Every structure is written in structure tokens, then in C-alpha cells.
Amino acid sequence: MSVILVTGASRGIGRAIVKRFAREHHHVIACARGRQGLDALAAEVPGVECLACDVRDAAAVDALANAVSGRHGAVDLLVNNAGAFQPGSIAGEADGVLEAMLQANLFGAYRLTRRLLPAMVARRRGMVLNVCSTASIAAYPNGGSYSIAKHALYGFTRNLREEMKPHGVRVVALLPGATHTDSWAGVPLPPERFMPAEDVAEMAWAAWNLSPRSVVEDILLRPQRGDIGEADFQ
């Protein structure tokens, strides 16, 4: 039984990934900021270990890494899914938005990965899966600092992959397009225009389930009708 750690696990894609791996009887550690969401997840998925952590807080990330390492020694799969979405233009957004987006979408993943990597390297196995976005590889209007941060997360993923190749640690970038999660709450579009979070989780499972001799470097998913754009609101 492998140890799987998922951040941003109480909603959306993270929650779907937790449920997918728990279904395969792995030991899943679910992390999120809110205790209420974690309690609801624990009630729905018995056996999941739930730990509260705000990845924007460096001390909280260190405490999480220490707790997980102390209980389990090492994780087999780290899923860096926690993040935040704030649309806006670079010219028009308020001061501090870039720092906030980097803190939520990059710095926490960077710090947690660094804390857990030594045990993976020592065992010469493991996987880091970073949940990026189509915003990581394509500029678009109103992307602002969110898109900058997601580009940075993808760059971190690619560099980490090269570093880890000699050590037997696989590194995967998961790049989903519009997914039916709370990030799109209030948008006047039908659910059919979005991908189900369960489809994204299935791709995470497929990447993990390969032989250690193989790695899917990038997984790019989009809604069948393509990215959501201005035409969808006309």
C-alpha cells in the first residue's frame, strides 16, 4: 500500500484525486486549509488521513512535512494541487496580487516538495505530480498574475523533472483546462461545457499506475469543445 499526499484535497480536483486513490486501497493523506471540508471528506471516504494545512504559510508546510515524515517515513506520491484563482489584468490588478498568487500556487508546492524529496531520493522511487493548468502554457486575456504563477509552477515542474531523473523519482505536470469546480462558481455556463473533476483524477491515476520505468511528463486535458472563451458568453 502506497502513501499518497494530496494538497487542496477538500474540493474539486484534489477531492476527486483523493477518492480515486482511496478506491485503490492506498493510504491517502488529504490536506486542506479548512477543517470543515476535511471533516466532510473523512465522512465520505473512510480511512483517509486528514491534516489541516495552509500551504501559503511556510511554518505550516514545515509542520505538515514533519508530521507526515514522522508517521510514514516517506510518501510515494506527492500531489501538489492546492492553489488559488484570481482573474485580472496585469495593468489593472491591485498591488500584491502577484505575490498572493505565487504564494498560493507556487511557493507552497516548492517548499513541501523540497521537504519530502530527500526520502524519495534515498529510496530511489516516488512521484511528484503538480497540478498546473492550461494557463501554465498559454497566455489569455484576464489571466494576470494567476497565469504568471501557473507558468512558474510548470517551469518548476520541468526543472525538477530533469534534476530527479538520475534518482528514480518521476515528475509529472497535469495541465487541466476548464474543470467543473468551485473556481467556476457563478459562471452562466452549463456543466456540460466543463470537464468533470473525476476525469482529471483518472489521468493522475493513470500516470501513477505506470511502471517506474516510464513517466508521462505532461498531461494536457481540455473540454471536448475546447477552452472556454468569449464565444461561450454570446
C-alpha positions in Angstrom: 0.0 0.0 0.0 1.5 3.3 -1.1 1.3 6.6 0.8 -0.3 9.4 -1.2 -0.3 13.0 -0.1 -2.7 15.4 -1.8 -2.9 19.1 -1.0 -6.0 21.2 -1.7 -7.9 18.0 -1.1 -11.2 19.1 0.2 -12.8 20.3 -3.1 -12.7 19.9 -6.8 -9.8 18.1 -8.5 -8.0 17.4 -5.2 -11.0 15.7 -3.7 -11.5 13.6 -6.8 -7.9 12.5 -6.7 -8.2 11.5 -3.1 -11.3 9.4 -3.8 -9.7 7.8 -6.9 -6.6 6.6 -5.0 -8.6 5.6 -1.9 -10.7 3.4 -4.1 -7.5 1.5 -4.9 -6.8 1.0 -1.2 -3.8 3.3 -0.9 -3.2 5.2 2.3 -4.2 8.8 1.3 -3.3 11.9 3.3 -5.6 14.7 2.5 -4.6 18.3 3.2 -6.6 21.5 3.0 -7.0 24.8 4.8 -10.5 24.3 6.1 -11.3 21.7 8.8 -14.9 21.6 7.8 -14.1 20.4 4.3 -11.7 17.8 5.6 -14.3 16.5 8.1 -16.8 16.1 5.3 -14.3 14.3 3.1 -13.4 12.0 6.0 -17.1 11.1 6.5 -17.4 10.3 2.8 -14.1 8.4 2.4 -13.4 6.3 5.5 -9.7 5.7 6.1 -8.4 8.9 4.7 -6.0 10.7 7.0 -6.9 14.4 7.1 -4.5 17.1 8.1 -5.2 20.8 8.0 -2.5 23.0 6.3 -2.5 26.3 4.6 0.3 26.0 2.0 0.7 29.7 2.0 2.2 29.5 5.5 5.8 28.3 5.4 5.7 27.2 9.1 2.5 25.2 8.5 4.1 23.5 5.4 7.1 22.5 7.5 4.9 21.2 10.2 2.9 19.1 7.7 6.1 17.7 6.2 7.5 16.8 9.6 4.2 15.1 10.7 4.0 13.1 7.5 7.6 12.1 7.6 7.4 11.2 11.3 4.3 8.9 10.8 5.2 7.4 7.4 8.9 7.9 6.8 8.3 8.9 3.1 5.4 9.4 0.7 5.3 7.5 -2.5 3.3 10.2 -4.4 3.0 13.9 -3.6 0.2 15.7 -5.4 0.6 19.5 -5.3 -2.9 20.6 -6.1 -3.5 23.5 -3.6 -3.9 26.8 -5.3 -6.0 29.9 -5.8 -7.6 31.6 -8.7 -8.0 35.4 -9.2 -8.6 36.8 -12.6 -7.5 40.2 -13.7 -5.2 42.1 -16.0 -1.5 42.8 -15.2 -2.1 46.5 -15.8 -5.3 46.7 -13.8 -4.9 44.3 -10.8 -4.1 45.6 -7.3 -0.6 45.7 -5.9 0.1 42.4 -4.1 -1.9 40.2 -6.3 1.2 38.7 -7.9 2.8 37.9 -4.5 -0.5 36.3 -3.4 -0.8 34.2 -6.5 2.8 33.0 -6.3 2.4 32.2 -2.6 -0.8 30.1 -3.2 0.2 28.4 -6.5 4.0 28.0 -6.4 5.8 28.7 -3.1 3.8 26.1 -1.0 4.3 23.4 -3.6 8.0 24.3 -3.9 8.6 24.2 -0.1 6.6 21.0 0.5 8.3 19.2 -2.4 11.7 20.2 -1.1 10.9 18.9 2.4 9.7 15.5 1.1 12.2 14.9 -1.7 15.1 13.6 0.3 13.3 10.5 1.4 12.2 9.8 -2.2 15.7 10.2 -3.4 17.1 8.0 -0.6 14.7 5.2 -1.7 15.2 5.9 -5.4 11.5 5.9 -6.1 8.4 8.1 -5.9 6.5 10.7 -7.9 5.7 14.4 -7.7 2.6 15.4 -9.6 2.0 19.1 -9.9 -1.5 20.2 -10.9 -0.7 23.1 -13.3 -3.3 24.4 -15.8 -3.7 25.3 -19.4 -2.9 28.8 -18.1 0.6 27.4 -17.5 1.3 27.1 -21.2 -1.0 29.7 -22.9 -1.4 33.4 -22.4 -5.0 34.7 -22.4 -6.9 37.9 -21.6 -7.6 38.4 -17.9 -5.1 35.8 -16.9 -3.0 38.3 -15.0 -0.9 37.1 -12.1 -2.7 33.8 -11.9 -1.4 32.8 -15.3 2.1 34.1 -14.3 2.1 31.9 -11.2 0.9 28.8 -13.1 3.6 29.4 -15.7 6.1 29.4 -12.8 4.7 26.2 -11.4 5.1 24.5 -14.8 8.7 25.8 -15.0 9.4 24.4 -11.5 7.9 21.0 -12.6 10.1 20.8 -15.7 13.3 21.7 -13.9 12.6 19.3 -11.0 12.0 16.5 -13.6 15.5 17.0 -15.0 17.0 17.0 -11.5 15.2 13.9 -10.4 15.9 11.7 -13.5 19.1 10.2 -12.0 17.3 9.5 -8.7 14.4 7.4 -9.9 11.8 10.0 -9.0 9.2 10.7 -11.6 7.8 14.2 -12.0 4.5 14.9 -13.8 2.8 18.1 -14.9 -1.0 17.8 -15.0 -2.5 20.6 -17.1 -6.3 20.7 -17.0 -8.5 23.2 -18.8 -11.8 24.3 -17.5 -13.0 21.8 -14.9 -16.3 21.8 -13.1 -15.1 23.1 -9.7 -15.8 26.0 -7.4 -13.4 28.1 -9.3 -16.1 28.5 -11.9 -19.0 29.0 -9.5 -21.5 31.6 -10.7 -20.3 31.4 -14.4 -23.5 31.1 -16.5 -22.5 28.0 -18.4 -23.9 24.5 -18.3 -21.9 21.7 -16.6 -21.6 20.0 -19.9 -19.2 22.8 -21.0 -16.6 21.7 -18.4 -14.6 18.6 -17.7 -15.6 16.5 -14.7 -13.0 16.6 -11.9 -13.2 12.8 -12.0 -11.7 12.8 -15.5 -8.7 14.8 -14.3 -8.3 12.4 -11.3 -8.4 9.4 -13.7 -5.4 10.9 -15.6 -3.5 11.3 -12.3 -4.2 7.7 -11.5 -3.1 6.6 -15.0 0.2 8.4 -14.7 0.9 6.9 -11.3 -0.1 3.4 -12.4 2.6 3.1 -15.0 5.8 1.0 -14.4 8.5 3.0 -12.6 10.5 2.7 -15.8 8.1 5.1 -17.6 6.8 8.6 -16.9 4.1 10.7 -18.6 5.8 14.1 -18.4 2.9 16.3 -19.3 -0.9 15.5 -19.3 -2.9 18.2 -21.1 -6.7 18.0 -20.9 -9.3 20.3 -22.3 -13.1 20.2 -22.6 -14.2 18.4 -25.7 -15.3 21.7 -27.2 -12.1 23.5 -26.4 -11.2 26.2 -24.0 -13.9 28.5 -22.7 -13.8 31.9 -24.4 -15.8 34.9 -25.3 -18.0 33.0 -27.8 -19.4 30.9 -24.9 -21.0 34.0 -23.4 -22.6 35.4 -26.5 
